[in-house]
Amino acid sequence: MNSSNPLPDGLEIDRRLLLLSPEDNCLIACRHLVAGTIVTVDGKSITLAQEIALGHKVARRRLKQGEIVMRYGAHIGSTLRAVGAGEHLHLHNLKSDYIPTYTLTEGERFAE
Amino acid sequence: MTINPKLQPTLTGYLRSDGRKGIRNLVVVAYLVECAHHVAREITLSFRHQNVHLIGFPGCYPNGYADKVMRQLVTHPNVGAVLLISLGCESFNKQGLETLVDATGRPVHTLTIQQTGGTKSTIAQGVEWVQHAQEAIASTQRVAMQIEELVVATVCGGSDGTSGITANPAVGRAFDALVEQGAACIFEETGELVGCEFHMKRRAATPELGEEIVACIEKAAKYYTVLGHGSFAPGNADGGLTTQEEKSLGAYAKSGGSPIQGILKPGDLAPTGGLYLLDVVSDGEVRFGFPNISDNAEIVELISCGAHMTLFTTGRGSVVGSAISPVIKICANPQTYASLSEDMDVNAGRILDGEATLEEVGQEIAQLIVRVAQGEPSKSEEMGHQEFILTYKNFTPIGPACLPIRQSIPVQTI
C-alpha cells in the first residue's frame, strides 16, 4: 500500500485513496485529505472540492443519478443525484437500497 | 496462514464434566431479577480483580430464550462456581438452574433475599460463600488443551469506513487460520449482514444450509424494517459509512473465507470445529424491541454458544469487555488507536499507514488468541471490564438443515 494502485491498463490511483476492487466506482480515503488536495485518479488529476475524512468515500468517476455504487465489488446503494469525479460520496448523495440510514445531524429523522 | 507451531502445544484448560475445557476459572454471581441486582453487585465488589463476575437477568416475567442463555452461561467452561441471587417472588426458574449447575459438579448456591434477612445479611452470606467457592475451585484439574478445542467469536462495534478494510479482514485471516486447525469460530449480527446473503449462500456447506442462510438474513431485514431502523448508529455515518449494506459488507469480512458449517441460535453449541453464523434476530412476529440493544448483548449470546473469547473490532473506538469470556479489542482506525491505545489490544490501522499487511495483522491476532487462551489478560479484562446484558427474545429451535454436521460435543438438553 506504499505505492500507487496499478491498474491493468496502467492508469494510476493516488496512494492516499484505496481502490478495494477493480470494478468499484468509489475510492476510500486512507488518511485525512483537506479541501484543495490534488489527487490522481485513473491517471487524471482531480482537485478535491471538499475535505475528505479518513475512511470516507469519493466518487472514482462521474456518476449519474440512480447509478449503483460499488465497493468491495459489491452494491452498497445508489446515487440520489449526479456526482462528480472526486466528490465526497455520502449521505447527501448516496442511499441504501435496503433500509434508510438514521443520523443525528439530520435532525433526528431518516436521511434519505 | 498457520499459527506459529511453537505456540501450539502449550495450552492448558480447566476440565469440566461435559468434556469442555475453560481458559478461565471464574466464580459467577447471577441475579435473577433486577430487584436482586444491587445485592449481587455488592457481593462481587468485595472481590474486585479476583475472578468473580456479575451476570444477571433483569426481568420478572419468564422467557425461554433468557432461561436457555442463562443455563449455558452458568455451565460455560470458563465458569467454576455459581452463586444465584434471587429476590424470591420473580419468575426465573432458579431451582432448575441450581440443579443444572450442581449436576456438573460445580459448587453452586442460591440465596433468596426475602428469606435471608434482607440486603446486608444476604451480602454477608454471599461474600462468605464466594470465599469458600474460590478455595474449592482453586484445585480444579488443568489438562492439556488443543487449538481445536477453542471456540472463538467475533463482533464489531463502533464501525467506521476503516473497519471493513483493516480490522475486519484481519480477523477474517485469523479465523481462517483457526478453522484450518479445527477450532470453532462464530460470527454474527444477521442484521449487519443484510446485503451479503447471496455471498454467504455460496459458502454454505450444503445447498439446504445456503437456503437457510438467505432466509435468516431476510428475516433480519424484515425485522429491522418493521422497527424502522437498521443496525446502523450515527457514529457509523460520521466514520464514513453511508448505507446498511456498505456496513454489512465490511462486517462480513470478519468471517474470512472458510466454508460456513452451520447456523446457531443463542445458547446452541457448535457441534464441531469450523465456521458458524449466529442468528440473533427473534423468530415470529416483532416482539421485545431491537434484536440487540447494544454490542454487549451480542457478546453475551456468543458466550452462550460456548465462546472462550471474543474478537471485537472497532473503528470509532469501543472500550467494552465482558463478563465470563475475555474480549480482545482490534482497532481499525489509526487515528482512534492513537487516542485510545490503552484500550486496544491490536492496531490494525497500521495497514492503512502501510506499516503492516493484512496477513501480518491476522497473524498477530492469531498469536494473541493463543496467549489469551494461555491466561494472558486482554486489555479490557485487565482493566476489569465485565459488561453484561441479557434481555427478552423469542426463538424457535434451529431446523435440521441449519447444522448439517451434528456430532462430538455432548450438547446439553435444555
HADDOCK unambig.tbl for C-alpha pairs under 7 A between the chains (distance, minus, plus):
assign (segid A and resid 1 and name CA) (segid B and resid 354 and name CA) 5.29 0.50 0.50
assign (segid A and resid 2 and name CA) (segid B and resid 354 and name CA) 5.53 0.50 0.50
assign (segid A and resid 30 and name CA) (segid B and resid 352 and name CA) 5.78 0.50 0.50
assign (segid A and resid 55 and name CA) (segid B and resid 160 and name CA) 6.79 0.50 0.50
assign (segid A and resid 55 and name CA) (segid B and resid 161 and name CA) 4.02 0.50 0.50
assign (segid A and resid 55 and name CA) (segid B and resid 162 and name CA) 4.96 0.50 0.50
assign (segid A and resid 55 and name CA) (segid B and resid 239 and name CA) 6.39 0.50 0.50
assign (segid A and resid 55 and name CA) (segid B and resid 240 and name CA) 5.49 0.50 0.50
assign (segid A and resid 56 and name CA) (segid B and resid 161 and name CA) 5.85 0.50 0.50
assign (segid A and resid 56 and name CA) (segid B and resid 239 and name CA) 6.79 0.50 0.50
assign (segid A and resid 56 and name CA) (segid B and resid 240 and name CA) 4.06 0.50 0.50
assign (segid A and resid 56 and name CA) (segid B and resid 241 and name CA) 7.00 0.50 0.50
assign (segid A and resid 57 and name CA) (segid B and resid 240 and name CA) 6.76 0.50 0.50
assign (segid A and resid 76 and name CA) (segid B and resid 243 and name CA) 6.54 0.50 0.50
assign (segid A and resid 76 and name CA) (segid B and resid 245 and name CA) 5.20 0.50 0.50
assign (segid A and resid 76 and name CA) (segid B and resid 246 and name CA) 4.69 0.50 0.50
assign (segid A and resid 77 and name CA) (segid B and resid 243 and name CA) 6.69 0.50 0.50
assign (segid A and resid 90 and name CA) (segid B and resid 242 and name CA) 5.44 0.50 0.50
assign (segid A and resid 91 and name CA) (segid B and resid 242 and name CA) 5.56 0.50 0.50
assign (segid A and resid 95 and name CA) (segid B and resid 243 and name CA) 6.32 0.50 0.50
assign (segid A and resid 96 and name CA) (segid B and resid 243 and name CA) 4.87 0.50 0.50
assign (segid A and resid 96 and name CA) (segid B and resid 244 and name CA) 6.45 0.50 0.50
assign (segid A and resid 96 and name CA) (segid B and resid 245 and name CA) 6.92 0.50 0.50
assign (segid A and resid 99 and name CA) (segid B and resid 225 and name CA) 6.55 0.50 0.50
assign (segid A and resid 99 and name CA) (segid B and resid 230 and name CA) 5.87 0.50 0.50
assign (segid A and resid 99 and name CA) (segid B and resid 244 and name CA) 6.55 0.50 0.50
assign (segid A and resid 101 and name CA) (segid B and resid 230 and name CA) 6.93 0.50 0.50
assign (segid A and resid 101 and name CA) (segid B and resid 232 and name CA) 6.88 0.50 0.50
assign (segid A and resid 101 and name CA) (segid B and resid 243 and name CA) 6.18 0.50 0.50
assign (segid A and resid 102 and name CA) (segid B and resid 234 and name CA) 6.45 0.50 0.50
assign (segid A and resid 103 and name CA) (segid B and resid 234 and name CA) 4.51 0.50 0.50
assign (segid A and resid 104 and name CA) (segid B and resid 234 and name CA) 5.94 0.50 0.50
